[in-house]
Amino acid sequence: MSKPSQRSGAIAVIGRPNVGKSTLVNALVGAKISITSNRPQTTRHRLLGIATFPGGQLQLVDTPGIHGEQGKRSGKAMNRMMNRAARGALEGVDAAVLVVEAGRWDAEDGLAFDALREGGLPVVLVVNQVDKIKDKGMLLPFIAKVSEGREFAAVHPLSALKRKGLEALVDTLLGLVPEAAPMFGEDEITDKSQRFLAGELVREQLMRQLGEELPYATTVEVEKFEEDTTGRQLVYRIDAVVWVEREGQKAIVIGKGGERLREIGTRARGQMERLFDSKVFLQTWVRVREGWSDDEAALRSLGYHD
């Protein structure tokens, strides 16, 4: 009896900031590889999530949100890099998912769709956060309005956070990628290193715990990532530096008596231990590097790429 054919291919996950792209990628992968918060532009890097299913494998390219000139908080150089990373994600993929917020379509959603149309890709519309819509009767008119004058390969209303509606989406996406053997092993979930993921988990806590503007003036550099195998169990020893742009910001991140920085470290360490399935010893510092977010050379030295 012949073995059922497998499908494997790359899917770009695109949308404006803060519509739940990273939450969707995490839900499909089945592990937290992309950080999330309720702030726009949480994702700054292009990241590959590897989701393996009985019928095949999807390589999901999570991207920074495509944004226009309005409402940007990060430095201009960072925004240019983030937009280039988002648009660059369209190269070499088989299809794309356009994620929008249920009940809302604005100019930045249109900007994201136009980028996909220019790429000539099949586009699956994901209407996310349907769990927040009290009147479900408004969904069909909303989808009809969004679809007017736009061609979608399929439309999937779902809740990535509550993992509802994912199976139908997976079936659609597997149907849009070619018959091929999986590119990655079943136990692989991302192309990023544990070192990279550790830095992102610290940055997630900065996004979640600091005030409205300050998170956009911070980034994280992992200076040390070592495996300690001297004891009975593996321990990761990690040193992370939080970079800010001004001296006054340093005091805010540290907090009174170091309380805020300790809380950031504690929460990040807990997330690392869950993801790495090992004990983690994490040390954090805060340092000042003026204007880093608007300096492309500084951004590249801190691990940012197009």
Secondary structure as UniProt FT lines:
FT   STRAND          7..14
FT   TURN            17..18
FT   HELIX           21..29
FT   TURN            40..41
FT   STRAND          47..53
FT   TURN            54..55
FT   STRAND          56..62
FT   TURN            70..71
FT   HELIX           76..88
FT   TURN            89..92
FT   STRAND          95..101
FT   TURN            102..103
FT   HELIX           107..119
FT   STRAND          123..128
FT   HELIX           130..132
FT   HELIX           136..138
FT   HELIX           139..147
FT   TURN            148..149
FT   STRAND          154..157
FT   TURN            160..163
FT   HELIX           166..175
FT   TURN            186..187
FT   HELIX           194..209
FT   HELIX           214..217
FT   STRAND          219..228
FT   STRAND          235..244
FT   HELIX           247..254
FT   HELIX           256..258
FT   HELIX           259..276
FT   STRAND          279..288
FT   TURN            290..291
FT   HELIX           292..294
FT   HELIX           296..301
FT   TURN            302..303
//
